[in-house]
Amino acid sequence: MLDPMAPQLSPWQRIVKTTEKLVFTEAPKLIRQLQNPEMVPRTLGQGIRMGIDVGLSVIAASQQPPQQAITAGRPVTKNSAPTARRARRIFYSPDLDGQADPGEIVWTWVAYEEDPSRGKDRPVLVVGRDSTTLLGLMLSSQERHATDRSWVAIGSGSWDYEGRASWVRLDRVLDVPEESIRREGAILERETFEVVATRLRSDYSWR
């Protein structure tokens, strides 16, 4: 039976373990086998298979998204509410004056809804504020949102370093502590911001 308290190895740790086994255990065996001419074809085949296994492990590790735990530091964005409950007047007023304003995209650590102890750093579109709490809409680059009415497309911009198209989630508003944000964001074009604002007004009673 597996010990539920036993530490789980990350993909990279598994690669290190596999490589250590290859270098310190399997490689000496292969060298000894190569000294026997009759064993050369079989030995080369084993070496190739082990190389392929390590290569596949590296590829799998690079494709697996990191599971990040919330760490101490700047505050975490963990509270949200249905968008209609946060209804208010919305206006476009980006101004890089040291405070985040509607129309700006900023970055903050957002806790996962299904597991508040974990989360990720992600871009958020500012649509309002309550004192020092910003009201933000979460961005995502997942193409599956293209057919979901709760999301609206905003194209690509400097907030995504890969230049991918993004969507804004409309049905929930994040309460973002202003001290939790970092400024490496962007200003959304007014025309695109108005697309978002129009949906908030028509579907969620914003003004």
N, C-alpha and C positions, 0 to 999 in steps of 0.2 A: 504494500500500500504506500502511495506517495505521501511524504510528510508535507502537510499543508503549510508548515512554517518554513520549509526549506527555501533558500533563495533561488529565484528563477534567473537563469542566465539570459543576458541580452543576446541578440543576433551576433553582435561583434564579439562578445565573449565566447560564443560557440565557435566562431571562426578561429579565434586564437587557440582554443582547445584543440580544434581539428588540425590546425597548422602545427601545433606542438607535437601532436601524435605523429603527423607525417614526417616531421624533421627528426624527432628523437627515437621513434619506434620503427616506422615503416621504411624510412630511407635506408638505414643500415641493412635491413633485410634485402631490399632491392639491390643494393650494391653487392652483397654477397651472392645473390642469385645471378647477377650479370657476369660473374666470374665463371659460370657454367654455361658454355655455348648452347646447350640444349634448352636452357631456361630463358634465353634472351627474349624470344617473341612473347612468351607469357608475361615476363617481367615488365617489358615495355608496355604491354596492355594494361597491367595493374597500375603503372605509374601514370598513364594517360587518364584512367578512370578516376584516380585520386585527385589529379589536377582539375578534372572537370567538376568533381564534387565540391572542391574548395571554391572554384569559380562561381558555381551556382549559389553557394552560400553567401558569397560577397554580393551577388546580384539581389538575392532575397533580402539581405540586410539593408541594402541601399533603397529598396522599394518600400520597406515597412515604415509607416509613419511613426515618429517617436511618441511614446507615451510619457508625457511630462507631468510631474507632480508639482503642485503649487508650492512655491518656496517663499521664504521670508523676504521682505523688501517692500516695494511700492504696493499700495492697496490693490485688491482684486475686484474685477467687475463680476459680481455673482448674483445680483438681483435684477429681475426683469418683471414686466407686467404686460398684459394685453394692451395693444396699442390704443384702443378706444378709451381706456382708463387714463391715458396720459394726454388726451386730446387737448389741444391749445392752438393758438395762432402760430403758423409756421411762416418764416420769412428767410430769405437768402442774405446772409451778411458775413461772409468770410473776411477775416481781417487778421493777419499774422502779427498780432499785438501782444502775444504772450498768453492769451486766453483762447480756448477753442470756441469757435462760433459756428452757427448753422451753415452748412455748405462745405465744411472742412472734414477731411477724413483723417482720423488719428488712430494710433495703435494703443491697445490696452490688453491686459491679460484677462481673458474671459473664461470663467469656469464652465465646464460641461454641465448641461442640464441633468444628464443621467448620472453624473458622478461629480458633485461639487468639489471634491478633494483634488480634482485634476482639471486641466484646461490647456489653453494655448494662447499665445500672443497673436492677436488678429486685428485687422482694420475695422473701424466703425465709422459710420457716417453720422455726424452730429446734426440733430434736427431741433434741438432746444436745450434748455437748462432749467434747473430748480436750484437757485443759489450756487453752491459749489458742486452740484451733481449735474453732469451732462446727460442729456437724453440722446441715446444713440441707436442706430440700426445696424445690425451685424452684416458684414459682407462675406461672401463666399465665392470661390471660383469653381465650384462643383457644377458641371453642366446639367445635372439632373434637375436643377432648379428652373431650367428654361421653360418647363411645362407646368410649373407650380404657380398658381395665381397668388400665393402668399409671398412670392418673390418677384422683383422687377429687375430687368437687365439695365446696367449702367455702362456697359462697355469696358474698356481697359484703361489703365492709367498708371501713374508712377507709384501708387500704393502697392502694386503687385510687381515685384522685381522680375518676374518671368513674362510680364506683358500679357497675362491671361485675361480673358473677359471675366467680369464679375457680376454678381447679382446681390441685391439688397433685400433682406428679410423685412417684410412689412408688418406682420401680425404680432410681433413682440418688440417692446422697447426696452433697451438695456439702461439701467441706472449706473452711469460711469462716474466714479469719484474723479474729480478733476485732477487730483494729485497722482492718479494712477496712469495718466496718459504720457506718451512720449511724442515729440513733435514730428518724427519722421513720417509724415503723412502726405496729404495733397489737398488741393482745392478742387472740388467737383465743379465742372462747368455749370453755369446757371441753367442752361437749357435742360441738361440732364437732371439737375436738382429739381427743377419744376415738374419733371415727369414723376419723380418720387412724391413731391408735395401734392400733386394732383390726385394721386392714388390715396394718400393719407386723408385728403379732404373728402373724396368721394366714398371711400370704403370704411373709414375709421373716425369720422366726425371731427376731423381737425378743421381749422378755419384758415 
